[in-house]
Amino acid sequence: MRSLYVVVYNTPKFTRASQKTSKDKTISEFLQRLKNHKVWHYDIGDDPSFYQFNQGKNLTWGICRTNIRNRLKKDDVVLFFCFCKDCFAYYLTGYATVDNIIKQSEIWQKKEYKLYRNYFNILIKPDGSKTRWIHSEILADITGDHPDWLKRLIVSKGPNKLFALDKDTIKVAFTERNNYIIFKQDSADTFILKNQIKIATWEPKDKKEVWLESDLSNKIYEFSFNLSNHSKYEIVSQTNRNSLRVHDRNQSHVFIKYELEIDGLAQWKKDFKEYLEQNE
């Protein structure tokens, strides 16, 4: 049995993104893509790393939504939607299948993960020793850092050989969690749209989003919320909800979870990919 999560990430208001600049070429290029938000909608910290993915690199997820990342297992699938804060619209981004789940420290310790060291969704780097780590976010000067960075990394505080140093050089002992998600590369398992599809709109103070009245939006809605209508997907259990947005003061986008048999999830990916390819 495997899980399918329906997840919404946010892209920032254009006015916020347009004020950001950098002398670093790589960051500057990302900011230009972020500002050109009508072409593709990125998270302001590129997490999940769709900007890196669109540069031909692996897709990863390493900072946001620990409530989901901490639950993910190998071969689980995440269906990503984007909410554009500037245009009050929802877009389908695509789906991705979990390949590997590692600790962020392993990115610096193991050669096979070296390629992720320049990703924007990293929270730490070594301080030069073999046992201590420094809080370090590449985009911190542009987007601000995460004051709760340690909480996003750890299982619990307590005696451990690894130490982190925060900006005030206070030692914090912690047990690091495996929650840096690396997704599979094969397009059958990870299918991210070249052009995101607008599927719904939202008006401030409304409880839910309003899906567009089109065959394309209706079909995407069916693949997102009506899986139980198709016995071939072998649904075991599902979250009882039919909207991306929830009327909640603390969090507008709570994930949706399906439990499917392995063959059923594979069939869902195959069917969804074929449909999206026909309508790109």
PAZAPA-4460 file (N, C-alpha, C; in steps of 0.05 Angstrom, whole numbers, plus 32768, in hexadecimal, padded with zeros to 4 digits):
% residues 280
    n_x    n_y    n_z   ca_x   ca_y   ca_z    c_x    c_y    c_z   seq   type   mol
   8011   7FE8   8000   8000   8000   8000   8012   8019   8000     1      M     A
   8009   802D   7FF1   8018   8046   7FEF   8005   805E   7FF3     2      R     A
   8011   8075   7FF9   8001   808D   7FFE   8003   80A1   7FE7     3      S     A
   7FED   80AF   7FE1   7FED   80C5   7FCF   7FE4   80DE   7FDE     4      L     A
   7FF5   80F2   7FDE   7FEF   810B   7FEC   7FE9   8121   7FD8     5      Y     A
   7FD3   8130   7FDD   7FCC   8147   7FCD   7FD5   815F   7FDD     6      V     A
   7FE8   816F   7FD1   7FF5   8184   7FE0   7FF4   819F   7FD1     7      V     A
   7FF1   81B5   7FDF   7FF1   81CF   7FD3   8009   81DF   7FDE     8      V     A
   801A   81EA   7FCC   802F   81FC   7FD5   8027   8218   7FCB     9      Y     A
   8033   822D   7FD7   802C   8248   7FD1   8042   8256   7FC1    10      N     A
   803A   8266   7FAE   804D   8278   7FA1   8048   8294   7FAA    11      T     A
   805D   82A4   7FAE   8059   82BE   7FBB   804B   82D3   7FAA    12      P     A
   8043   82E9   7FB7   8038   82FF   7FA8   804E   830B   7F98    13      K     A
   8047   8314   7F7F   805B   831E   7F6D   8069   8337   7F78    14      F     A
   805C   8347   7F87   8068   835F   7F92   807F   8358   7FA5    15      T     A
   807C   8342   7FB4   8091   8339   7FC5   80A9   832F   7FB6    16      R     A
   80A4   831E   7FA1   80B9   8313   7F92   80C8   8327   7F81    17      A     A
   80B9   833C   7F77   80C5   834F   7F65   80DA   8361   7F73    18      S     A
   80DA   8362   7F8E   80EC   8373   7F9D   8106   8364   7FA3    19      Q     A
   8108   834B   7F9C   8120   833C   7FA3   8135   833D   7F8D    20      K     A
   814E   8340   7F95   8165   8340   7F82   817C   8332   7F8F    21      T     A
   818F   832A   7F7E   81A7   831C   7F88   81BD   831F   7F74    22      S     A
   81D6   8320   7F7E   81ED   8321   7F6D   81F6   8305   7F64    23      K     A
   81EC   82F1   7F72   81F2   82D5   7F6B   81E3   82CE   7F51    24      D     A
   81F0   82C4   7F3D   81E4   82BE   7F23   81CE   82A9   7F25    25      K     A
   81D3   8294   7F34   81BF   827E   7F37   81A6   8288   7F44    26      T     A
   81AA   8297   7F5A   8193   82A1   7F69   8184   82B6   7F58    27      I     A
   8193   82C7   7F4A   8188   82DB   7F39   8176   82CF   7F23    28      S     A
   817F   82B9   7F18   816F   82AB   7F03   8156   82A0   7F0F    29      E     A
   8158   8295   7F27   8140   828B   7F34   812C   82A1   7F3A    30      F     A
   8136   82B7   7F44   8124   82CE   7F4A   8116   82D8   7F31    31      L     A
   8124   82D8   7F1A   8117   82E1   7F01   8100   82CE   7EFA    32      Q     A
   8105   82B4   7EFE   80EF   82A1   7EF9   80D8   82A5   7F0D    33      R     A
   80DF   82AB   7F25   80CB   82AF   7F3A   80BA   82C8   7F33    34      L     A
   80C7   82DC   7F29   80B8   82F5   7F22   80A6   82F1   7F0A    35      K     A
   80AF   82DF   7EF8   809F   82DA   7EE0   808A   82C5   7EE6    36      N     A
   807A   82CC   7EFA   8068   82B8   7F06   8051   82B0   7EF4    37      H     A
   804D   82BD   7EDE   8037   82B5   7ECC   8040   829E   7EBA    38      K     A
   805A   8297   7EBA   8064   8281   7EAB   8064   8267   7EBB    39      V     A
   8070   8269   7ED4   8071   8252   7EE5   8071   825C   7F02    40      W     A
   8063   824E   7F13   805F   8256   7F2F   8071   8246   7F41    41      H     A
   8086   8254   7F4C   8098   8247   7F5E   8094   8250   7F7B    42      Y     A
   809B   823F   7F8E   809C   8247   7FAA   80B3   825A   7FAD    43      D     A
   80B1   826E   7FBE   80C6   8283   7FC0   80E1   8277   7FCA    44      I     A
   80E0   8260   7FD7   80F9   8253   7FDF   80FF   823A   7FCE    45      G     A
   80F1   8237   7FB8   80F4   8220   7FA6   80F3   8206   7FB6    46      D     A
   80DD   8203   7FC5   80D9   81EA   7FD5   80BC   81E3   7FD3    47      D     A
   80B5   81CE   7FC5   80C5   81BB   7FB6   80D5   81C9   7F9F    48      P     A
   80EA   81BC   7F97   80FE   81C9   7F86   80F7   81C7   7F68    49      S     A
   80E0   81D3   7F61   80D7   81D2   7F45   80E9   81E2   7F33    50      F     A
   80F5   81F7   7F3D   8108   8207   7F2D   8120   81F5   7F25    51      Y     A
   812B   81E7   7F39   8141   81D5   7F33   8138   81BF   7F20    52      Q     A
   8120   81B5   7F24   8116   81A0   7F12   8114   81AA   7EF6    53      F     A
   810B   81C2   7EF2   8108   81CE   7ED7   8123   81D5   7ECB    54      N     A
   8138   81D3   7EDB   8154   81D6   7ED0   8160   81BB   7ECA    55      Q     A
   814F   81A6   7ECB   8158   818B   7EC4   8164   817B   7EDC    56      G     A
   815F   8184   7EF4   816A   8177   7F0C   8154   8168   7F1A    57      K     A
   815C   8159   7F2F   8149   8149   7F3F   8136   815C   7F4E    58      N     A
   811E   8152   7F52   810B   8160   7F63   810E   8157   7F80    59      L     A
   8110   816B   7F92   8112   8164   7FAF   80FF   8176   7FBF    60      T     A
   80FC   816F   7FD8   80EB   817E   7FEB   80F7   817C   8006    61      W     A
   80FF   8194   8012   810F   8192   8029   810A   81A5   8040    62      G     A
   80F8   81B9   803D   80F4   81CC   8052   80D7   81CD   805B    63      I     A
   80C5   81D2   8048   80A9   81D7   804F   8099   81BE   8055    64      C     A
   8083   81C1   8063   806F   81AD   8067   807B   8193   8073    65      R     A
   8088   8196   808A   8092   817F   8098   807C   816B   80A0    66      T     A
   8064   8175   80A3   804E   8164   80AB   8048   814F   8095    67      N     A
   8051   8155   807D   804E   8142   8067   8068   8133   8062    68      I     A
   807E   8141   8061   8097   8135   805B   809F   8120   8070    69      R     A
   8098   8124   8089   809E   8111   809E   808E   80F7   809B    70      N     A
   8079   80F8   808C   8068   80E0   8088   806F   80D0   806F    71      R     A
   807D   80DD   805C   8081   80D0   8042   8093   80B8   8044    72      L     A
   808D   80A4   8033   809D   808C   8031   80A4   8088   8013    73      K     A
   80B8   8077   800F   80C0   8071   7FF4   80A8   8067   7FE3    74      K     A
   80A6   8072   7FCB   8091   806B   7FB8   8076   8078   7FBD    75      D     A
   8074   8088   7FD3   805C   8099   7FD6   805C   80AE   7FC0    76      D     A
   8045   80B9   7FBB   8042   80CD   7FA5   8036   80E7   7FB1    77      V     A
   8041   80FE   7FA7   8036   8118   7FAF   802B   8125   7F96    78      V     A
   8012   812D   7F97   8006   813D   7F81   8006   815A   7F89    79      L     A
   8015   816A   7F7A   801A   8186   7F81   8008   8199   7F72    80      F     A
   7FFB   81AB   7F81   7FED   81C2   7F76   7FFB   81DB   7F81    81      F     A
   7FF8   81F1   7F72   8003   820A   7F7B   7FED   821F   7F7F    82      C     A
   7FEE   822E   7F95   7FDC   8244   7F98   7FEC   825E   7F94    83      F     A
   7FE3   826E   7F81   7FF0   8287   7F7B   7FE3   829D   7F8C    84      C     A
   7FF2   82A8   7F9E   7FE8   82BD   7FB0   7FE3   82D7   7FA2    85      K     A
   7FEF   82DA   7F8B   7FEC   82F3   7F7B   7FD3   82F3   7F6B    86      D     A
   7FCC   82DC   7F60   7FB4   82DB   7F4E   7F9D   82CB   7F59    87      C     A
   7FA0   82C1   7F72   7F8A   82B2   7F7F   7F80   829B   7F6E    88      F     A
   7F93   828C   7F64   7F8C   8275   7F52   7F9D   825D   7F5A    89      A     A
   7F92   8245   7F53   7F9F   822C   7F58   7FA8   8220   7F3D    90      Y     A
   7FC0   8214   7F3E   7FCB   8207   7F26   7FD5   81EB   7F2C    91      Y     A
   7FD0   81D9   7F1A   7FDB   81BE   7F1C   7FF9   81BF   7F14    92      L     A
   800A   81B4   7F24   8027   81B3   7F1E   802F   8198   7F15    93      T     A
   8025   8183   7F21   802C   8168   7F19   802F   8156   7F31    94      G     A
   8039   813E   7F2C   803C   812B   7F43   8059   8120   7F43    95      Y     A
   8061   8117   7F5B   807C   810D   7F5E   807C   80F5   7F71    96      A     A
   808D   80E1   7F6B   808E   80C9   7F7B   80A8   80C9   7F8B    97      T     A
   80A6   80C2   7FA5   80BD   80C2   7FB7   80D0   80AC   7FAF    98      V     A
   80EA   80B4   7FAC   80FF   80A0   7FA6   8110   809A   7FBF    99      D     A
   8118   80B0   7FCC   812A   80AD   7FE3   8124   80C2   7FF8   100      N     A
   8128   80BB   8011   8124   80CE   8027   813D   80CE   8038   101      I     A
   814A   80E5   803A   8164   80E6   8048   8165   80FC   805D   102      I     A
   817A   80FD   806C   817F   8113   807E   818E   8128   806F   103      K     A
   818A   8142   8076   8198   8157   8068   81B6   8155   806C   104      Q     A
   81BF   814B   8082   81DC   8148   8087   81E9   8135   8072   105      S     A
   81D9   8122   8068   81E4   810F   8055   81EB   811C   803A   106      E     A
   81DE   8133   8035   81E4   8142   801C   8201   814A   801C   107      I     A
   820C   814F   8034   8228   8158   8037   823B   8141   803D   108      W     A
   8230   812B   8045   8241   8115   804D   8245   80FF   8037   109      Q     A
   8232   80FE   8025   8233   80E8   8011   8234   80F4   7FF5   110      K     A
   8247   80E9   7FE5   824C   80F3   7FCA   8233   80F1   7FB8   111      K     A
   8223   80DD   7FBB   820C   80D9   7FAA   81F7   80EF   7FAD   112      E     A
   81F9   80FF   7FC3   81E6   8114   7FC7   81F3   8130   7FC3   113      Y     A
   820B   8131   7FB9   821A   814A   7FB6   820B   815E   7FA5   114      K     A
   81FC   8155   7F91   81EE   8167   7F7E   81DA   8178   7F8C   115      L     A
   81D1   8171   7FA4   81BC   8181   7FB2   81C7   8198   7FC3   116      Y     A
   81E2   819A   7FC5   81EE   81AD   7FD7   81E8   81CA   7FCF   117      R     A
   81E2   81CF   7FB6   81DC   81EA   7FAD   81BE   81EF   7FA9   118      N     A
   81AE   81DC   7FB2   8191   81E0   7FB1   818A   81F5   7FC5   119      Y     A
   8174   8202   7FC0   816A   8218   7FD2   815C   820D   7FEB   120      F     A
   8153   81F4   7FE9   8143   81E9   7FFF   8154   81D8   8013   121      N     A
   816A   81E3   801B   817C   81D7   802E   817E   81EA   8047   122      I     A
   817F   81DE   805E   817F   81EE   8077   8199   81EF   8086   123      L     A
   81AB   81DC   8080   81C5   81DB   808F   81DC   81D6   807C   124      I     A
   81F4   81DB   8087   820D   81D3   807A   8221   81CE   808F   125      K     A
   8236   81BE   808A   824A   81B9   809F   825B   81D2   80A5   126      P     A
   8264   81D4   80BE   8273   81EC   80C6   8291   81E8   80C2   127      D     A
   8298   81D1   80B6   82B4   81CB   80B2   82BE   81B3   80C2   128      G     A
   82AF   81AE   80D7   82B5   8196   80E8   82A5   817E   80DE   129      S     A
   82A8   8168   80EA   829A   8150   80E2   8280   814C   80F3   130      K     A
   827C   815C   8107   8266   8157   8119   8253   816E   811D   131      T     A
   8259   8185   8111   8248   819D   8117   823E   81A9   80FD   132      R     A
   8227   81B5   80FF   8219   81C0   80E8   8210   81DC   80ED   133      W     A
   8210   81EC   80D7   8207   8208   80D9   81ED   820B   80CA   134      I     A
   81DB   821A   80D6   81C3   8222   80C8   81CA   8233   80B0   135      H     A
   81C2   822A   8098   81CA   8238   8080   81B5   8235   806A   136      S     A
   81A9   824B   8062   8195   824B   804C   819F   825D   8036   137      E     A
   81A1   8253   801E   81AD   8262   8008   819D   827B   8002   138      I     A
   8182   827A   8005   8171   8290   7FFE   816A   82A2   8016   139      L     A
   8178   829E   802C   8171   82AD   8044   8171   82CB   8041   140      A     A
   8185   82D5   8032   8187   82F2   802E   8171   82FD   801D   141      D     A
   8165   82EB   800D   8150   82F4   7FFA   8134   82F0   8005   142      I     A
   812F   82D8   8010   8115   82D1   8019   8111   82D1   8037   143      T     A
   8128   82D3   8045   8127   82D0   8062   812B   82B2   8069   144      G     A
   8135   82AD   8081   8139   8290   8088   8122   8286   8099   145      D     A
   8124   826D   80A1   810F   8260   80B1   8118   8260   80CE   146      H     A
   810C   8270   80DF   8114   8270   80FB   8110   8255   8109   147      P     A
   80FE   8245   80FF   80F9   822A   810A   8107   8215   80FB   148      D     A
   811E   821B   80EF   812D   8209   80DE   8134   81EF   80EC   149      W     A
   813B   81F0   8106   8143   81D8   8114   812C   81C5   8117   150      L     A
   8114   81D0   811D   80FC   81C0   8120   80F6   81B1   8106   151      K     A
   80FD   81BD   80F0   80F7   81B0   80D6   810A   8199   80D0   152      R     A
   8120   8197   80DF   8134   8183   80DA   8134   816B   80ED   153      L     A
   812A   816F   8105   812F   815C   811A   8117   814A   8121   154      I     A
   811E   8133   812D   810B   8122   813A   8106   812C   8156   155      V     A
   811C   8131   8164   811B   813B   817F   8136   8146   8188   156      S     A
   8136   8157   819B   814F   8161   81A7   8159   814C   81BB   157      K     A
   8173   814B   81BE   817E   8138   81D1   819A   8130   81CA   158      G     A
   81A7   8121   81DB   81C3   811A   81D6   81C7   810D   81BB   159      P     A
   81DB   8116   81AC   81E0   810B   8192   81FC   8114   818A   160      N     A
   8209   8106   8178   8224   810D   816F   8223   8126   815D   161      K     A
   820C   812B   8151   820A   8142   813F   8201   815B   814E   162      L     A
   820D   8171   8147   8205   818A   8154   8200   819F   813E   163      F     A
   81ED   81B1   8144   81E8   81C7   8132   81EF   81E1   8140   164      A     A
   81FA   81F4   8132   8200   820E   813D   81ED   8222   8131   165      L     A
   81DD   8230   8142   81CC   8244   8136   81DC   825E   8133   166      D     A
   81CF   8273   812B   81DD   828C   8125   81E9   8299   813E   167      K     A
   81DF   8291   8155   81EA   829C   816E   81FE   8289   817B   168      D     A
   8207   8275   816A   821B   8261   8173   8213   8252   818C   169      T     A
   81F9   824C   818E   81F0   823B   81A4   81EF   821E   819A   170      I     A
   81FB   820D   81A9   81FC   81F1   81A1   81E0   81E4   81A7   171      K     A
   81D6   81D5   8194   81BD   81C7   8197   81C1   81AA   818F   172      V     A
   81BE   8198   81A1   81C0   817C   819A   81A5   8173   818F   173      A     A
   81A6   8162   817A   818D   815A   816E   8190   813F   8160   174      F     A
   8179   8132   815D   8177   8119   814D   816B   8121   8132   175      T     A
   8179   811E   811D   8170   8127   8103   815C   8113   80F6   176      E     A
   8149   811E   80E8   8134   810E   80DC   813A   810A   80BE   177      R     A
   8132   80F2   80B4   8133   80ED   8097   811A   80FB   808C   178      N     A
   811D   8113   8081   8105   8120   8075   810C   8132   805D   179      N     A
   8124   812E   8052   812A   813C   8038   8122   8128   8022   180      Y     A
   810E   8130   8013   8102   811F   8000   810E   8122   7FE4   181      I     A
   8117   810C   7FD9   8121   810B   7FBD   810D   80FB   7FAD   182      I     A
   8103   8107   7F98   80EF   80FA   7F87   80FB   80EC   7F6F   183      F     A
   80ED   80D8   7F65   80F6   80C9   7F4E   80F8   80DB   7F35   184      K     A
   8109   80D4   7F23   810D   80E4   7F0B   80FD   80DA   7EF3   185      Q     A
   80F7   80C1   7EF2   80E9   80B6   7EDB   80CD   80C3   7ED8   186      D     A
   80C6   80CB   7EC0   80AE   80DA   7EBB   8094   80CA   7EC2   187      S     A
   8097   80B0   7EC3   807F   80A0   7ECA   8079   80A3   7EE8   188      A     A
   808E   80AA   7EF7   808B   80AC   7F14   8089   80C9   7F1D   189      D     A
   8097   80DB   7F0F   8097   80F7   7F16   8091   8107   7EFC   190      T     A
   8078   8111   7EFB   806F   811F   7EE3   8067   813C   7EEB   191      F     A
   8079   814F   7EE4   8075   816B   7EEA   806E   8179   7ED0   192      I     A
   8059   8188   7ECF   8050   8195   7EB7   8064   81AA   7EAD   193      L     A
   8067   81AC   7E93   8078   81C2   7E88   8069   81DC   7E8B   194      K     A
   804F   81DB   7E89   803E   81F3   7E8D   8029   81EC   7EA1   195      N     A
   8029   81F8   7EB9   8015   81F2   7ECD   7FF9   81F9   7EC3   196      Q     A
   7FE6   81EA   7ECC   7FCA   81ED   7EC3   7FBA   81FB   7ED8   197      I     A
   7FAD   8211   7ED1   7F9B   821F   7EE3   7F82   820F   7EE6   198      K     A
   7F7B   8209   7F00   7F64   81F7   7F04   7F4E   8203   7F15   199      I     A
   7F55   8218   7F24   7F41   8223   7F37   7F48   8240   7F3F   200      A     A
   7F35   824E   7F49   7F39   8269   7F53   7F2F   826A   7F70   201      T     A
   7F35   8280   7F7D   7F2C   8284   7F99   7F29   82A2   7F9F   202      W     A
   7F14   82A8   7FAD   7F10   82C4   7FB6   7F15   82C5   7FD4   203      E     A
   7F23   82DA   7FDD   7F28   82DD   7FFA   7F0E   82DA   800A   204      P     A
   7F10   82CC   8020   7EFB   82C7   8033   7EE9   82B0   802B   205      K     A
   7EEC   82A6   8012   7EDD   828E   800A   7EE9   8276   8018   206      D     A
   7ED8   8263   801E   7EE1   824B   802C   7EF1   8238   801A   207      K     A
   7EE9   8236   8001   7EF5   8223   7FEF   7EFC   8231   7FD4   208      K     A
   7F0D   8223   7FC5   7F13   822D   7FAA   7EFC   8225   7F98   209      E     A
   7EFA   8232   7F81   7EE6   822C   7F6D   7EF4   8221   7F54   210      V     A
   7EEE   8208   7F4D   7EFB   81FC   7F36   7EF0   8207   7F1C   211      W     A
   7F01   820A   7F08   7EF8   8213   7EEE   7EE5   81FF   7EE1   212      L     A
   7ED3   8209   7ED2   7EC0   81F8   7EC3   7ECB   81F2   7EA8   213      E     A
   7EDB   81DD   7EA7   7EE7   81D3   7E8E   7EEB   81B6   7E90   214      S     A
   7EED   81A8   7E79   7EF2   818B   7E79   7F0D   8185   7E86   215      D     A
   7F21   8196   7E81   7F3B   8191   7E8C   7F3B   8193   7EAB   216      L     A
   7F2F   81A8   7EB5   7F2E   81AC   7ED2   7F1D   8195   7EDF   217      S     A
   7F07   818E   7ED2   7EF6   8179   7EDD   7F05   815E   7EDF   218      N     A
   7F16   8159   7ECB   7F25   813F   7ECB   7F3A   8140   7EE0   219      K     A
   7F48   8156   7EE3   7F5D   8159   7EF7   7F50   8156   7F13   220      I     A
   7F39   8162   7F16   7F2A   815F   7F30   7F24   8142   7F35   221      Y     A
   7F1C   8133   7F21   7F16   8117   7F24   7F2F   8107   7F2D   222      E     A
   7F46   810D   7F21   7F5F   8100   7F28   7F68   8108   7F44   223      F     A
   7F5E   811E   7F4E   7F67   8128   7F68   7F54   8121   7F7F   224      S     A
   7F3A   811F   7F79   7F27   811B   7F8F   7F14   8104   7F8C   225      F     A
   7F11   80F9   7F74   7EFE   80E4   7F6F   7F0A   80C9   7F68   226      N     A
   7F21   80C3   7F74   7F2E   80AA   7F6F   7F1D   8092   7F76   227      L     A
   7F0D   8095   7F8A   7EFC   807E   7F93   7EE7   8076   7F7F   228      S     A
   7EE3   8088   7F6B   7ED0   8081   7F55   7EDB   806C   7F42   229      N     A
   7EF5   8067   7F45   7F02   8054   7F32   7F0E   803D   7F42   230      H     A
   7F02   8026   7F40   7F0B   800F   7F50   7F28   8006   7F49   231      S     A
   7F31   800D   7F31   7F4C   8005   7F28   7F62   8012   7F39   232      K     A
   7F5B   8028   7F46   7F6F   8036   7F56   7F72   802A   7F72   233      Y     A
   7F60   8018   7F79   7F63   8008   7F92   7F67   8019   7FAB   234      E     A
   7F54   802B   7FAF   7F55   803D   7FC6   7F4F   802D   7FE0   235      I     A
   7F61   8030   7FF3   7F5D   8024   800E   7F50   8037   8021   236      V     A
   7F5A   8050   8021   7F4E   8065   8032   7F54   8080   8025   237      S     A
   7F45   8095   802E   7F4A   80AF   8023   7F40   80C5   8036   238      Q     A
   7F4C   80DC   8033   7F42   80F4   8042   7F28   80FC   8036   239      T     A
   7F14   8101   8048   7EF9   8108   803E   7EF8   8126   803A   240      N     A
   7F02   812F   8022   7F01   814B   801B   7F01   814E   7FFD   241      R     A
   7EF4   8164   7FF4   7EF2   8168   7FD7   7EFC   8183   7FCE   242      N     A
   7F0E   818F   7FDD   7F19   81A9   7FD5   7F36   81AB   7FDE   243      S     A
   7F45   81BC   7FD1   7F61   81C0   7FD8   7F63   81D2   7FF1   244      L     A
   7F51   81E6   7FF3   7F51   81F9   8008   7F3E   81F1   801E   245      R     A
   7F46   81F6   8037   7F35   81F2   804E   7F31   820C   805C   246      V     A
   7F1A   820E   806A   7F14   8227   8078   7F20   8225   8094   247      H     A
   7F39   822C   8096   7F48   8229   80AF   7F59   8242   80B3   248      D     A
   7F58   824D   80CB   7F67   8265   80D1   7F85   8261   80D1   249      R     A
   7F8D   8249   80D8   7FAA   8243   80DB   7FB7   8239   80C1   250      N     A
   7FA9   822A   80B2   7FB4   821F   8099   7F9F   821C   8084   251      Q     A
   7FA3   8228   806D   7F8F   8228   8058   7F90   820E   8048   252      S     A
   7FA7   8202   8047   7FAB   81EA   8036   7FB5   81D3   8046   253      H     A
   7FA3   81C2   804D   7FA9   81A9   805C   7FAA   8193   8048   254      V     A
   7FBF   8182   804A   7FC2   816D   8036   7FAB   8159   8036   255      F     A
   7FA7   814C   801F   7F94   8136   801C   7FA4   811D   8018   256      I     A
   7F9B   8107   8024   7FAA   80EE   8022   7F98   80D7   8019   257      K     A
   7FA3   80C8   8006   7F96   80AF   7FFD   7FA9   8098   8004   258      Y     A
   7F9E   8081   800B   7FAD   8068   800D   7FA4   8056   7FF6   259      E     A
   7FB7   804D   7FE6   7FB0   803D   7FCF   7FC2   8024   7FCF   260      L     A
   7FB8   800F   7FC2   7FC9   7FF8   7FBD   7FDE   8000   7FA9   261      E     A
   7FF5   7FF2   7FA9   800B   7FFA   7F98   8004   7FFB   7F7B   262      I     A
   7FF6   7FE6   7F72   7FEE   7FE5   7F55   7FDA   7FFB   7F4F   263      D     A
   7FC9   8002   7F61   7FB5   8017   7F5D   7FC2   8032   7F59   264      G     A
   7FD6   8038   7F6A   7FE4   8051   7F68   7FF4   8053   7F4E   265      L     A
   8000   803D   7F46   800F   803C   7F2C   7FFB   8041   7F15   266      A     A
   7FE3   8037   7F17   7FCF   803B   7F02   7FC6   8058   7F01   267      Q     A
   7FC3   8064   7F19   7FBB   8081   7F1B   7FD0   8092   7F0D   268      W     A
   7FEA   808D   7F13   7FFF   809D   7F07   7FFF   8099   7EE8   269      K     A
   7FFC   8081   7EDF   7FFB   807C   7EC2   7FE4   808B   7EB5   270      K     A
   7FCD   8088   7EC0   7FB5   8095   7EB4   7FB7   80B3   7EB5   271      D     A
   7FC0   80BE   7ECB   7FC2   80DC   7ECE   7FD7   80E7   7EBA   272      F     A
   7FEE   80D9   7EB9   8003   80E2   7EA7   7FF9   80E2   7E8A   273      K     A
   7FEC   80CD   7E82   7FE2   80CB   7E66   7FCE   80E1   7E60   274      E     A
   7FBD   80E7   7E73   7FA9   80FC   7E6F   7FB7   8117   7E6C   275      Y     A
   7FC9   811D   7E7F   7FD6   8137   7E7E   7FE7   813B   7E65   276      L     A
   7FF4   8126   7E5C   8004   8127   7E44   7FF2   812E   7E2B   277      E     A
   7FDB   8123   7E2B   7FC8   8128   7E15   7FBD   8144   7E15   278      Q     A
   7FBF   8151   7E2C   7FB2   816C   7E2F   7FC6   8182   7E35   279      N     A
   7FE0   817C   7E33   7FF5   8191   7E37   7FF5   81A4   7E1F   280      E     A
***
